[in-house]
Amino acid sequence: MSQPVCQLAYELDQRNGLRRIKYEPSGWYYWDWEWRGERRKIHYIKAGQQGDPVVVLVHGYGASSYHWRYNVPALVDAGYQVFAVDLLGFGYSEKARTDYSNGEVWSEQVAAFIREVVGPSAGPVVLAGNSLGGYVALATAATHGPDMVRAVAMLNGAGPFQEGGPEAAAREAAEWADQSWWARLKRSVAASVKRGVMYFAFLRTKQPERIREVLQLVYVDHSSVDDDLVTSIENPAKDPAASDVFFLVSHSTRGPPRYVDGLLAKLRVPLLLLWGDKDPWITPARAAKIQALYPSAVKVGLDSGHCPHDDTPAPANEALISWLATLPLPSTSAEAGAEAGAAGAEPAVVHATA
């Protein structure tokens, strides 16, 4: 386990009376992730007591682990060990020039993080993610199963839906499978044009004034958009590779995408839809669509925007912690081993219902 670069410290926000993480430009913990023969530097925050149930938090597009500044201390106080990880390409993590198609790298990163940093002794974890992080949390849980993830909370979760039925899906798959010189040329030209457009868009997007403007568009409480939050988004964008990552994240080289529909069909754990109902980007209609596809999902609406955990942290914390309390406690690997030993050589019989 890596040693902290800086000790995690809290401060009191006089504006709302809540404790939050004190911003630290150098970050807190770093982990070297071995992936596809390369070592990638990944940043994370860790707080709480080892042995408590684990919650892993995953930020949204352009944000970082610091975006969970109000939620980490509240979850620790409620009796959870908390990890917040920076996705590859974002926040304090390495700005890797790699293939981000379909978010596969991120779900593999989060799964490796749970295995290697959180560790198997903790048992299955709860994954909570905002926006893009909600999609990553869903994909990780659906791909790796309940032995790794025991529940998922999507806070205004993103991700594509399958539109147009089986015929549209077949056409899309055929287009991606077309490797003729003409198809490859079209994709190459489109990518070149897109890269140029997105480079100039990135130059504007990374300016502090523009960051503040965009956040205020999707926050209900504009006072939540403070200097520390803006700086936490601005500083990673100064990395020399950040503009390349901005393009690569938005440009798929492999398809078709991993649709939310298909991921929900594989999900086998409780799902919370914690939604800022005033989000202009990912509206409550999206939560209703997810709930139609996964009827056991619990939906909690808040008078909040796209990032309810930071926009209106007090009600978001209350809703998340209340839902967590309804979940069965995880069985740790040590407990599972003790149970297996107590059972001796007698075969276990499991009765499953559909």
N, C-alpha and C positions, 0 to 999 in steps of 0.2 A: 504494500500500500504506500502511495506517495505521501510525502510530508507536505504540509500546507506551505504555500508561498507566503501567505498572510493569514493570521488568525481571524476567524469570522467574528465580527463585532456587530452589535445591534445599536440602534439609536431610536429615540422617541420622535415621532413625527408630530410636531405641535399642532399641525393643521387638523389631524383627525384623531390624535391620541393613541395611535397604534405604534407598536414597535416594528421596526423594519431593519433589514440588513444595511449596514453602513457601506456606501459605495467604496470600492477599492480598485484603482486603475490596473493593478498588476494581477488581479484575480485571487483565487484561493487555492484550489487543488488542481493538479495536472496528472494525467494518466497517458502513458504511451500505448496506443492501440495498434496491435499488429494486424494489418488487414491487407490481403492480397499481396503479401511479400513486402509491404512497406509499413513503416512506423509513422503513425499519425498522432499529433499532440492534441489531446482532448482535455478541456477544462470542465471542472464541476465544483459544486458546493456540497458540503456534507455537514449535517447538524443532527443533534439528538443522541440518544443512548443506543449503543449496540445491543441487540436483543429485542428492542421494541419493533412492532410491525413497520415495514418499510414502505414509504411512498416515494416514487421517482417522478420528478416533474420535468416536462419537456416544453421548452419555449416555442414561440411561433416565428414566422418568417422575419428575418432582420433583427430579432431580439436576442436575448442571452439568458443565462441562468439568473442574472440579477433581476430580471423581470418578475421573479417570484419573491421579491424582497419582503413583501408583507405576509406572505403565506408560509414561508419557512418557519419563522418563530411561532406562529399560531399552531402549526401542525406539531411542532416539537412540544409545545405546552399541552397539546391534546394527547400526547403519549406516543408519538410516531418518530421513527428515525427517518430523516428526509435527505434525499439526494436530488440535486437539480443539475442537469447535464447540458452543456453547450453542444449543439449539433455540429458536425464537421462542416466547416465553411462559414460558421456564424460565431458571434460573440468572441470569447477568448480562445476558442478552439482554432486549430490550424485552418488557413484558407487554402484548402487543397484544390488544385486543378485536376479534378477527377470527374467521373461520370455520376451524375446525381439522378439519372433517369428513374422515374417512378418512385422515388424516395427509398429505393432498396438499400442504399448505403446507410441511411439513417436508421432504418429498422434493424439492420445488422449491427450497427454501432450500439444502439440501445440494448439489444440482446447481449452483446459482448460485455457491455458495461454492467449489466445485471449479473452476469456470470463471474466476471473478473474483479469488479470493484465492490459491488454490493456483496457478492459471494453467496454460495449455495446454502450456507448455514442459516441465512435469513428466511429461507422459504420463499414461496411465490410473493411477488410484490404487487402493489397497486400502481398503475401508471396513470398519470394525469397530464394532459397536454392542451395547450391553447393553439387554436388555428392550425397551422401546419403541424405543430406538435401534437395536436389531437389526432390528426391523420396518422402520424408516426406511431403514436401510442396504440391506435386501433390496429395498424398493420403489424406491429410487433406482437401484440396479444393474439391476433388471428393466425399469424405465421408460426409462432413458437408455443402456443397453447397454454393451458391453465397450470402446467407444472412450473412455468416461469412467471406468468402474470395472472393474478387471481381476480382482478377487476380493472376496469378502465373508466376514467372520467374524461370526457371531451368537453372542453370549454370553447364554445363557438368553433367546433372542429371543421377543418377544411377537407379537401379531397374530391376527386371527380366521381360523378355518378354515371352509370351506363345509360345512355339515352338512345332511343330509336329501336330497341329490341334486338333480337338475334341477327336480323339481316344487316343492320348497321354495324354490329360487332364483327360480323364476318367480313364486311367491306373494309373496315378499319384494319383487321388482322391481315387481310390480303395486301393492303397498301404498305404496311410495315414489312411484309415478307418480300415485297418486290425489290429485287436487287439488280435490276437491269441498269445499264449505264445511264439511261435517261432518268430513271427514278432517283438514282444516287446523285446525279447532277442537280436535279431540282432541289433535293434536300440540302445539298452543299450550298447552292446559291441562296436559298432561303435562310440558311444558318448565317451566312456571311452578312446579309443585309440586316438580319436581326441583331447580330453582334454589334454592328455599327450603331444602330438605333439605340440599343440598350446601353452602350457605353456612355452616350451623351445623356441618356436618362439617368444613369447612375451618378454622373457628375452633379446633376441637380438634386437627386434624391438624398445624397449624403450630406448636404448642407444643413447645419443646425436649424436654420429658420424653416427649411422645408420639412425636416423631421418633426419639429414641433407642430407645424401646420397639419401634417398628415395625422399625427396622433390626436390632435384636437378634433379632427373630423370624425374619429371613431371612439372617442371618450365622451361620456356624459359629463363627468366632473373634470373640467379643464384644469383645475388646480392640481390634479394628479400628475399632469404633464410638467414635471419640474426639471430643473437643470441636470440633476443626477441621471434621470431617466434618458434625457436627450443625449447626454454625454456617453452613456452606456451603449447607445446605438451608433453615435457618431465615431467614437474611437476605433472600433473594429473596421469601419469603412475606410480608414486611412491606410490599412494594410495594402501593399503594392499589388497583391493578387486579388483584392476584394472585387474589383470590377470584372475580372474573369469569372469569379465564382458567381457573381450576380447574373451573368449570362448563362453559365453552365447549369445553375439551379433551375432556370426557366426554360431550358432547351433540352428536350428529350432526344436521345439518340437511339433508344430502343422502345418498342411499344408492342401492343397497346398498353395503356396505363393499368395500374392496379386499382380497379374501381372500388368505391366504398361498398357497393352492393355485394361484390364478391367477398370482400373482407368480413362484412357482417354475417354472410352465410357460413363463414368458418369460425366465427366468434363463439366461445362457450363459457363466457364469464359475465358477471353483472356489469351493466353499462349505465353510467350517469351522463346525462346531457345537461350540463350547467351552462345556461345560455344568457348572454346579455341581449335582452329582447329589443334593444334600440341600436343594434349593430347594423349599419347601412350596407356592409359587405356580405356578411354571412347571417342572414335573417332567420327568425324563428321558423320560417317555412322549411328550412333545411333540417332543423331538429325534428320537425314533424315527419319529414320524409324518412329520416333515420329511424324514428320510432315506428313508422309503418313497416319498415323492413325488419326491425328488431323489437317486437312488441313488449318485451320484458324491460326495455330501457326505461329508466326513471328520468323525467324531464323536470328541471327546476328553472323557471324563468326569473331573471333579475332585471331591475330597472337600471340597466348598465349597457355598455357598448361592446366593442369587439374583444376587449381584454378585461373581462369582469373581475379577474383576480387582482388587477392593479388599479383599475378604474374605480371600483367600489369594493375594496378588499374586505371590509367587515362583513357584509352579507354573503360575499362569496366564500369566505372562510367558514362562516356558520353553516352554509349549505353543504359544503364539501365535507366538513368534519361530521355533521349529522349523518350524511350518507355513509361515510366510512364506518361509523359506529354500528350500522346495520349489517355489515359484512362479517361473516365468520372469521375468527382469527386464523392466520395461516399455520400450517404444520411445518415446523422447521425440519431440516434434514436430520438433526439429532433426535427430535421427537419421533420422526418416522422410523429411524433406526431402532429406537427403544421399543416402539410398538411391534416392529418386525421381530425383535428378539423375544419379546414377551409371547408372541404367537408361536414361537418354536418352529417345529417342522410341520405343523398343521397347515394345510392349504387354506388360503384366504378365499372367501366367496364374496363376490361383489354383485349386488343386484342393481342393475341399471334400468332406468325408465326412459322412454323416448321423450 
